[in-house]
Each structure stands twice: as structure tokens, then as C-alpha cells.
Amino acid sequence: MAIRRIVVSGGPGAGKTTLWREIAAAYPERVLAVPEVATLMLTHVFPAVRNLEERYALQRAIFAVQRSLELAYESRLSPGQSLLCDRGVPDGGGYWPDGHEAFFRDMQTEWQTELSRYEAVVFMESAAVGGLSIAHGNATRSEDQLAAVEIDRRLSEVWAPHPKFQRVAQHADFARKVAQGRAIVDAWL
């Protein structure tokens, strides 16, 4: 059976979007690329988050839009095509202040239900885990190095139970890291 949904996830400054773009460009007939909702929301809709209530509101909005966007793209899939998602619905659990279990309760769903929406997960570990800078690449990023490491850990905790979870460790050679992620997805496709 063809993989219908592949998610590229990971902490801030991990290279997710770079990998997502590279795969989408390499396989235009095989994948429909679903963009990252959080960056779109923070660029065009939500102001920068200033407090806990705004964090909750943002994550609730991302959850709803991510789910709807994936469904809209899925309706356009041709036979043999896969959705390639830059982040997935469960990512909100890594950003939820009260932890991922509270996130899924608040969203009125189950953690395993949301994980099962995706057939495969490539997890790009944040450069911050290796002490490398994450200061470039995303104008909406607000995390410092320590926060990025913590978010990476929390996101990994959310996704790691997935049966087809593949981690790509941080690496000083960014091109090598992206190539490792690409090799994983190439094998799936």
C-alpha cells in the first residue's frame, strides 16, 4: 500500500522546511506538499505570542487549520501520490504549555488517533541540541537556544511512539543532515 501521509517534523531550526522543499521539488508527480501552518499563521494572521492565553489560542487555530488543510490537499491526491506535510497535527502537543496529553484532551481527540493520521514520520532534530545557532531561516521563530532544545525534546516525545518514526540527528554539516532525511523519504516513496 502506498504511503498517503508523510510528515516532516522536528524542533525549531532543524531543517524541516528545507527537507520538505527539496523532496517536493524532486517528486512533483509523487507528492502534494502541504505547507507549515504555524509559519503561515504567524506571518499573516496571528501577532507574536505574548502570553499563555495567546499561546493556547494560536495552537488551537493551528490544529484546526492543519487538519482542514490536509483534508483539502488529500482530496486532490492522484493514485500513487502522497501528502508531504511540513509539520503535522500532533506537533501542537510539543508546543502546548501543559504537555501533549493535555493538548489532545483540549482538542477533544486522542494522541494515538492523531499519530495514526500519518503513515510515516521523519523527525529532524534541532541544531540547538548540538549547540548550533538557530537564529536564521524563519522570521517568525521566537525561541532561544534553550527553548528550542526543550521543544525538540517535547516534539520527539509526541512523535517517537509512531511505528514508522525515523530520527535524523542534528549535525554540523547541514547538507549532510538534509541528505540523511532525504534518503529516508526517498526509500518510502
DRENPA-3360 file (N, C-alpha, C; in nm, 2 decimals, always signed):
BEGIN
1 = MAIRRIVV = +0.08/-0.12/+0.00/+0.00/+0.00/+0.00/+0.09/+0.12/+0.00 ~ +0.05/+0.22/-0.08/+0.13/+0.35/-0.09/+0.11/+0.43/+0.04 ~ +0.22/+0.49/+0.08/+0.21/+0.58/+0.20/+0.13/+0.71/+0.16 ~ +0.03/+0.74/+0.23/-0.06/+0.85/+0.19/-0.02/+0.98/+0.26 ~ +0.04/+0.98/+0.38/+0.08/+1.10/+0.45/+0.21/+1.08/+0.51 ~ +0.31/+1.16/+0.48/+0.44/+1.16/+0.54/+0.45/+1.30/+0.60 ~ +0.50/+1.30/+0.73/+0.52/+1.43/+0.80/+0.67/+1.45/+0.82 ~ +0.71/+1.57/+0.80/+0.85/+1.62/+0.83/+0.83/+1.70/+0.96;
9 = SGGPGAGK = +0.88/+1.65/+1.07/+0.87/+1.72/+1.20/+1.00/+1.74/+1.26 ~ +1.00/+1.81/+1.37/+1.13/+1.83/+1.45/+1.12/+1.97/+1.52 ~ +1.23/+1.99/+1.59/+1.23/+2.12/+1.67/+1.27/+2.24/+1.58 ~ +1.26/+2.35/+1.65/+1.30/+2.48/+1.58/+1.44/+2.47/+1.52 ~ +1.46/+2.52/+1.40/+1.59/+2.52/+1.34/+1.65/+2.39/+1.31 ~ +1.56/+2.29/+1.27/+1.60/+2.16/+1.24/+1.63/+2.13/+1.09 ~ +1.57/+2.22/+1.00/+1.58/+2.19/+0.86/+1.46/+2.13/+0.80 ~ +1.35/+2.13/+0.87/+1.23/+2.06/+0.82/+1.18/+2.12/+0.69;
17 = TTLWREIA = +1.17/+2.25/+0.68/+1.12/+2.31/+0.56/+1.22/+2.30/+0.45 ~ +1.35/+2.30/+0.47/+1.44/+2.28/+0.37/+1.43/+2.14/+0.31 ~ +1.42/+2.04/+0.40/+1.40/+1.90/+0.35/+1.26/+1.89/+0.28 ~ +1.16/+1.94/+0.33/+1.02/+1.94/+0.27/+1.03/+2.00/+0.13 ~ +1.09/+2.11/+0.11/+1.10/+2.18/-0.02/+1.18/+2.09/-0.12 ~ +1.29/+2.03/-0.07/+1.38/+1.95/-0.16/+1.30/+1.83/-0.21 ~ +1.23/+1.76/-0.12/+1.15/+1.64/-0.16/+1.04/+1.68/-0.25 ~ +0.97/+1.79/-0.22/+0.86/+1.84/-0.31/+0.91/+1.87/-0.45;
25 = AAYPERVL = +1.03/+1.93/-0.46/+1.09/+1.96/-0.59/+1.13/+1.83/-0.66 ~ +1.18/+1.74/-0.59/+1.23/+1.61/-0.65/+1.12/+1.52/-0.70 ~ +1.01/+1.53/-0.64/+0.90/+1.44/-0.67/+0.76/+1.51/-0.69 ~ +0.76/+1.60/-0.79/+0.64/+1.68/-0.81/+0.52/+1.59/-0.85 ~ +0.54/+1.47/-0.91/+0.43/+1.38/-0.95/+0.40/+1.29/-0.84 ~ +0.48/+1.27/-0.74/+0.46/+1.17/-0.63/+0.40/+1.23/-0.50 ~ +0.43/+1.36/-0.48/+0.38/+1.42/-0.36/+0.30/+1.55/-0.38 ~ +0.21/+1.58/-0.29/+0.15/+1.71/-0.28/+0.20/+1.77/-0.15;
33 = AVPEVATL = +0.27/+1.88/-0.16/+0.33/+1.94/-0.04/+0.24/+2.03/+0.03 ~ +0.21/+2.00/+0.16/+0.13/+2.07/+0.25/+0.22/+2.16/+0.33 ~ +0.20/+2.30/+0.32/+0.29/+2.39/+0.39/+0.27/+2.39/+0.54 ~ +0.37/+2.44/+0.61/+0.37/+2.46/+0.75/+0.27/+2.56/+0.79 ~ +0.17/+2.53/+0.87/+0.06/+2.62/+0.91/+0.11/+2.72/+1.01 ~ +0.19/+2.68/+1.10/+0.23/+2.77/+1.21/+0.30/+2.90/+1.15 ~ +0.39/+2.88/+1.06/+0.46/+3.00/+1.00/+0.36/+3.08/+0.92 ~ +0.27/+3.02/+0.85/+0.17/+3.10/+0.77/+0.08/+3.18/+0.87;
41 = MLTHVFPA = +0.04/+3.12/+0.98/-0.04/+3.18/+1.08/+0.03/+3.30/+1.14 ~ +0.16/+3.28/+1.18/+0.23/+3.38/+1.25/+0.28/+3.49/+1.15 ~ +0.29/+3.46/+1.02/+0.32/+3.56/+0.92/+0.20/+3.65/+0.88 ~ +0.09/+3.58/+0.87/-0.03/+3.65/+0.81/-0.15/+3.67/+0.90 ~ -0.16/+3.60/+1.01/-0.28/+3.61/+1.08/-0.26/+3.65/+1.23 ~ -0.18/+3.57/+1.30/-0.16/+3.60/+1.44/-0.05/+3.69/+1.47 ~ -0.06/+3.78/+1.57/+0.06/+3.85/+1.61/+0.15/+3.76/+1.69 ~ +0.27/+3.81/+1.72/+0.36/+3.73/+1.80/+0.30/+3.70/+1.93;
49 = VRNLEERY = +0.32/+3.58/+1.98/+0.26/+3.54/+2.11/+0.32/+3.61/+2.23 ~ +0.24/+3.67/+2.31/+0.29/+3.74/+2.43/+0.26/+3.68/+2.56 ~ +0.16/+3.59/+2.57/+0.13/+3.53/+2.70/+0.07/+3.39/+2.68 ~ +0.03/+3.33/+2.79/-0.02/+3.20/+2.79/-0.15/+3.18/+2.71 ~ -0.24/+3.27/+2.73/-0.37/+3.27/+2.66/-0.35/+3.28/+2.51 ~ -0.26/+3.36/+2.46/-0.23/+3.37/+2.32/-0.17/+3.25/+2.27 ~ -0.08/+3.18/+2.35/-0.02/+3.05/+2.31/-0.13/+2.95/+2.29 ~ -0.22/+2.94/+2.38/-0.33/+2.84/+2.37/-0.42/+2.87/+2.24;
57 = ALQRAIFA = -0.45/+3.00/+2.22/-0.53/+3.04/+2.11/-0.46/+3.01/+1.97 ~ -0.33/+3.03/+1.97/-0.25/+3.00/+1.85/-0.25/+2.85/+1.82 ~ -0.22/+2.77/+1.92/-0.22/+2.63/+1.90/-0.35/+2.57/+1.86 ~ -0.46/+2.62/+1.92/-0.59/+2.57/+1.88/-0.62/+2.61/+1.73 ~ -0.58/+2.73/+1.69/-0.60/+2.77/+1.55/-0.52/+2.68/+1.45 ~ -0.39/+2.66/+1.49/-0.30/+2.58/+1.41/-0.36/+2.44/+1.39 ~ -0.41/+2.38/+1.50/-0.47/+2.25/+1.50/-0.58/+2.24/+1.39 ~ -0.67/+2.33/+1.40/-0.79/+2.33/+1.32/-0.75/+2.36/+1.17;
65 = VQRSLELA = -0.66/+2.45/+1.15/-0.62/+2.48/+1.01/-0.54/+2.36/+0.95 ~ -0.45/+2.31/+1.03/-0.37/+2.19/+0.98/-0.45/+2.08/+0.94 ~ -0.55/+2.04/+1.02/-0.64/+1.93/+0.99/-0.72/+1.96/+0.86 ~ -0.77/+2.08/+0.85/-0.85/+2.12/+0.73/-0.77/+2.13/+0.61 ~ -0.65/+2.18/+0.62/-0.56/+2.19/+0.50/-0.52/+2.05/+0.45 ~ -0.49/+1.96/+0.54/-0.45/+1.83/+0.50/-0.57/+1.76/+0.43 ~ -0.69/+1.78/+0.48/-0.81/+1.72/+0.42/-0.83/+1.78/+0.28 ~ -0.81/+1.91/+0.26/-0.83/+1.97/+0.13/-0.73/+1.92/+0.03;
73 = YESRLSPG = -0.60/+1.91/+0.08/-0.50/+1.85/-0.01/-0.52/+1.71/-0.04 ~ -0.57/+1.63/+0.06/-0.59/+1.49/+0.04/-0.70/+1.46/-0.07 ~ -0.79/+1.55/-0.08/-0.90/+1.54/-0.18/-0.85/+1.55/-0.32 ~ -0.72/+1.61/-0.33/-0.66/+1.63/-0.47/-0.56/+1.53/-0.50 ~ -0.54/+1.43/-0.41/-0.44/+1.33/-0.44/-0.48/+1.24/-0.56 ~ -0.38/+1.21/-0.65/-0.39/+1.12/-0.75/-0.35/+0.98/-0.70 ~ -0.39/+0.87/-0.77/-0.34/+0.74/-0.73/-0.19/+0.74/-0.73 ~ -0.14/+0.68/-0.62/+0.01/+0.67/-0.60/+0.07/+0.79/-0.54;
81 = QSLLCDRG = +0.00/+0.90/-0.52/+0.06/+1.02/-0.46/+0.05/+1.02/-0.31 ~ +0.14/+1.09/-0.25/+0.14/+1.10/-0.10/+0.13/+1.25/-0.06 ~ +0.07/+1.28/+0.05/+0.08/+1.41/+0.11/+0.22/+1.42/+0.18 ~ +0.29/+1.53/+0.16/+0.41/+1.56/+0.23/+0.39/+1.68/+0.31 ~ +0.38/+1.66/+0.44/+0.34/+1.77/+0.54/+0.46/+1.83/+0.61 ~ +0.47/+1.96/+0.60/+0.57/+2.03/+0.68/+0.51/+2.05/+0.82 ~ +0.53/+1.97/+0.91/+0.47/+1.95/+1.04/+0.34/+1.88/+1.03 ~ +0.29/+1.83/+1.14/+0.16/+1.76/+1.14/+0.08/+1.81/+1.26;
89 = VPDGGGYW = -0.05/+1.76/+1.26/-0.14/+1.80/+1.37/-0.08/+1.77/+1.51 ~ -0.01/+1.66/+1.53/+0.04/+1.63/+1.67/+0.15/+1.73/+1.71 ~ +0.21/+1.80/+1.62/+0.31/+1.90/+1.66/+0.26/+2.00/+1.77 ~ +0.14/+2.03/+1.77/+0.08/+2.12/+1.87/+0.11/+2.07/+2.01 ~ +0.11/+1.94/+2.03/+0.14/+1.88/+2.16/+0.28/+1.92/+2.22 ~ +0.37/+1.94/+2.13/+0.51/+1.98/+2.17/+0.51/+2.13/+2.21 ~ +0.42/+2.21/+2.17/+0.42/+2.35/+2.20/+0.31/+2.38/+2.31 ~ +0.23/+2.29/+2.35/+0.13/+2.31/+2.44/+0.19/+2.33/+2.58;
97 = PDGHEAFF = +0.16/+2.44/+2.65/+0.23/+2.46/+2.78/+0.21/+2.35/+2.88 ~ +0.09/+2.29/+2.88/+0.06/+2.19/+2.98/+0.10/+2.04/+2.94 ~ +0.17/+2.03/+2.83/+0.21/+1.90/+2.78/+0.12/+1.84/+2.68 ~ +0.17/+1.74/+2.60/+0.09/+1.69/+2.49/-0.03/+1.62/+2.53 ~ -0.04/+1.55/+2.64/-0.16/+1.48/+2.68/-0.27/+1.58/+2.70 ~ -0.24/+1.69/+2.77/-0.34/+1.80/+2.79/-0.38/+1.86/+2.66 ~ -0.29/+1.87/+2.56/-0.32/+1.93/+2.43/-0.43/+1.84/+2.36 ~ -0.41/+1.71/+2.35/-0.50/+1.63/+2.28/-0.64/+1.62/+2.36;
105 = RDMQTEWQ = -0.64/+1.63/+2.49/-0.77/+1.64/+2.56/-0.84/+1.77/+2.52 ~ -0.76/+1.88/+2.52/-0.82/+2.01/+2.49/-0.87/+2.01/+2.34 ~ -0.81/+1.94/+2.25/-0.85/+1.94/+2.11/-0.96/+1.83/+2.09 ~ -1.00/+1.77/+2.20/-1.11/+1.66/+2.20/-1.08/+1.55/+2.11 ~ -0.96/+1.50/+2.12/-0.91/+1.39/+2.04/-0.82/+1.30/+2.12 ~ -0.77/+1.20/+2.06/-0.68/+1.11/+2.12/-0.54/+1.12/+2.06 ~ -0.44/+1.11/+2.13/-0.30/+1.12/+2.09/-0.28/+1.01/+1.98 ~ -0.31/+0.89/+2.00/-0.29/+0.78/+1.90/-0.37/+0.80/+1.78;
113 = TELSRYEA = -0.49/+0.86/+1.79/-0.57/+0.89/+1.67/-0.50/+0.98/+1.58 ~ -0.44/+1.09/+1.64/-0.37/+1.19/+1.56/-0.25/+1.13/+1.50 ~ -0.17/+1.05/+1.58/-0.05/+0.99/+1.52/-0.08/+0.90/+1.40 ~ -0.19/+0.83/+1.41/-0.23/+0.73/+1.31/-0.28/+0.80/+1.18 ~ -0.29/+0.93/+1.18/-0.33/+1.00/+1.05/-0.21/+1.00/+0.95 ~ -0.09/+0.97/+1.01/+0.03/+0.98/+0.92/+0.09/+0.84/+0.92 ~ +0.13/+0.80/+0.80/+0.19/+0.67/+0.78/+0.34/+0.67/+0.81 ~ +0.40/+0.78/+0.80/+0.55/+0.79/+0.82/+0.59/+0.92/+0.88;
121 = VVFMESAA = +0.69/+0.92/+0.96/+0.74/+1.05/+1.03/+0.89/+1.05/+1.02 ~ +0.94/+1.16/+0.95/+1.09/+1.18/+0.96/+1.10/+1.30/+1.06 ~ +1.18/+1.28/+1.16/+1.20/+1.38/+1.27/+1.34/+1.44/+1.26 ~ +1.34/+1.57/+1.22/+1.47/+1.64/+1.21/+1.50/+1.70/+1.35 ~ +1.61/+1.66/+1.41/+1.65/+1.71/+1.54/+1.70/+1.85/+1.52 ~ +1.66/+1.94/+1.61/+1.70/+2.08/+1.61/+1.86/+2.10/+1.62 ~ +1.91/+2.19/+1.54/+2.05/+2.22/+1.55/+2.09/+2.27/+1.69 ~ +1.99/+2.33/+1.77/+2.01/+2.38/+1.90/+2.06/+2.26/+2.00;
129 = VGGLSIAH = +2.01/+2.14/+1.97/+2.05/+2.03/+2.05/+2.20/+2.01/+2.05 ~ +2.27/+2.04/+1.94/+2.41/+2.04/+1.93/+2.48/+2.17/+1.96 ~ +2.41/+2.26/+2.01/+2.47/+2.39/+2.04/+2.49/+2.48/+1.92 ~ +2.43/+2.45/+1.81/+2.44/+2.53/+1.69/+2.33/+2.63/+1.68 ~ +2.36/+2.74/+1.62/+2.26/+2.86/+1.61/+2.14/+2.82/+1.53 ~ +2.03/+2.87/+1.58/+1.90/+2.86/+1.50/+1.85/+2.99/+1.47 ~ +1.93/+3.09/+1.47/+1.89/+3.23/+1.46/+1.84/+3.27/+1.32 ~ +1.88/+3.19/+1.22/+1.85/+3.23/+1.08/+1.74/+3.13/+1.03;
137 = GNATRSED = +1.68/+3.18/+0.92/+1.59/+3.09/+0.84/+1.44/+3.11/+0.86 ~ +1.39/+3.16/+0.97/+1.25/+3.17/+0.99/+1.23/+3.30/+1.08 ~ +1.17/+3.40/+1.01/+1.15/+3.53/+1.08/+1.05/+3.52/+1.19 ~ +0.96/+3.42/+1.19/+0.86/+3.41/+1.30/+0.91/+3.33/+1.42 ~ +1.03/+3.28/+1.41/+1.08/+3.20/+1.52/+1.11/+3.29/+1.64 ~ +1.06/+3.25/+1.76/+1.08/+3.33/+1.88/+1.16/+3.26/+1.99 ~ +1.19/+3.13/+1.97/+1.26/+3.05/+2.07/+1.41/+3.08/+2.07 ~ +1.46/+3.09/+2.19/+1.61/+3.09/+2.21/+1.66/+2.95/+2.21;
145 = QLAAVEID = +1.79/+2.93/+2.22/+1.85/+2.80/+2.21/+1.80/+2.70/+2.31 ~ +1.78/+2.75/+2.44/+1.74/+2.66/+2.54/+1.59/+2.61/+2.52 ~ +1.51/+2.71/+2.48/+1.37/+2.68/+2.45/+1.36/+2.58/+2.33 ~ +1.44/+2.60/+2.23/+1.44/+2.52/+2.11/+1.48/+2.37/+2.15 ~ +1.57/+2.35/+2.24/+1.61/+2.22/+2.28/+1.49/+2.15/+2.35 ~ +1.43/+2.23/+2.44/+1.31/+2.18/+2.51/+1.20/+2.14/+2.42 ~ +1.17/+2.23/+2.32/+1.06/+2.20/+2.23/+1.10/+2.08/+2.15 ~ +1.22/+2.06/+2.10/+1.27/+1.95/+2.03/+1.24/+1.82/+2.11;
153 = RRLSEVWA = +1.28/+1.82/+2.24/+1.25/+1.71/+2.32/+1.11/+1.67/+2.33 ~ +1.02/+1.78/+2.35/+0.88/+1.75/+2.37/+0.82/+1.70/+2.24 ~ +0.86/+1.76/+2.12/+0.81/+1.71/+1.99/+0.85/+1.56/+1.97 ~ +0.97/+1.53/+2.01/+1.02/+1.39/+1.99/+0.94/+1.30/+2.08 ~ +0.90/+1.34/+2.20/+0.82/+1.26/+2.28/+0.68/+1.24/+2.22 ~ +0.63/+1.34/+2.15/+0.50/+1.33/+2.09/+0.51/+1.22/+1.97 ~ +0.61/+1.23/+1.89/+0.61/+1.15/+1.76/+0.68/+1.02/+1.78 ~ +0.77/+1.00/+1.87/+0.85/+0.88/+1.88/+0.77/+0.75/+1.89;
161 = PHPKFQRV = +0.65/+0.75/+1.95/+0.58/+0.62/+1.96/+0.52/+0.58/+1.82 ~ +0.53/+0.66/+1.72/+0.48/+0.63/+1.59/+0.56/+0.51/+1.53 ~ +0.49/+0.41/+1.48/+0.56/+0.29/+1.43/+0.66/+0.31/+1.32 ~ +0.64/+0.42/+1.24/+0.73/+0.44/+1.13/+0.80/+0.58/+1.16 ~ +0.86/+0.60/+1.27/+0.93/+0.72/+1.32/+1.08/+0.70/+1.29 ~ +1.13/+0.80/+1.21/+1.27/+0.79/+1.18/+1.33/+0.93/+1.22 ~ +1.43/+0.92/+1.31/+1.50/+1.04/+1.36/+1.63/+1.07/+1.28 ~ +1.65/+1.20/+1.24/+1.77/+1.24/+1.18/+1.84/+1.33/+1.28;
169 = AQHADFAR = +1.95/+1.29/+1.34/+2.02/+1.36/+1.44/+2.07/+1.49/+1.39 ~ +2.09/+1.59/+1.48/+2.15/+1.72/+1.44/+2.29/+1.69/+1.39 ~ +2.34/+1.78/+1.31/+2.47/+1.76/+1.25/+2.53/+1.89/+1.21 ~ +2.65/+1.92/+1.23/+2.72/+2.04/+1.20/+2.71/+2.07/+1.05 ~ +2.71/+1.96/+0.97/+2.71/+1.97/+0.82/+2.56/+1.96/+0.78 ~ +2.50/+2.07/+0.76/+2.35/+2.08/+0.73/+2.32/+2.00/+0.61 ~ +2.40/+2.01/+0.50/+2.37/+1.94/+0.38/+2.37/+1.79/+0.40 ~ +2.46/+1.74/+0.48/+2.46/+1.60/+0.52/+2.33/+1.56/+0.59;
177 = KVAQGRAI = +2.29/+1.64/+0.69/+2.17/+1.61/+0.76/+2.05/+1.61/+0.67 ~ +2.03/+1.70/+0.58/+1.92/+1.71/+0.49/+1.93/+1.58/+0.40 ~ +2.05/+1.55/+0.35/+2.06/+1.43/+0.27/+2.02/+1.30/+0.34 ~ +2.05/+1.29/+0.47/+2.00/+1.18/+0.55/+1.85/+1.17/+0.56 ~ +1.79/+1.29/+0.58/+1.64/+1.29/+0.58/+1.58/+1.26/+0.45 ~ +1.65/+1.31/+0.34/+1.60/+1.28/+0.21/+1.61/+1.13/+0.17 ~ +1.72/+1.06/+0.22/+1.73/+0.92/+0.19/+1.62/+0.84/+0.26 ~ +1.58/+0.88/+0.37/+1.47/+0.81/+0.44/+1.34/+0.83/+0.36;
185 = VDAWL = +1.31/+0.95/+0.32/+1.18/+0.97/+0.25/+1.19/+0.91/+0.11 ~ +1.31/+0.92/+0.05/+1.32/+0.85/-0.09/+1.29/+0.70/-0.08 ~ +1.33/+0.64/+0.03/+1.30/+0.49/+0.05/+1.15/+0.47/+0.06 ~ +1.08/+0.56/+0.13/+0.94/+0.55/+0.15/+0.86/+0.57/+0.02 ~ +0.91/+0.66/-0.06/+0.85/+0.69/-0.19/+0.88/+0.59/-0.30;
% end
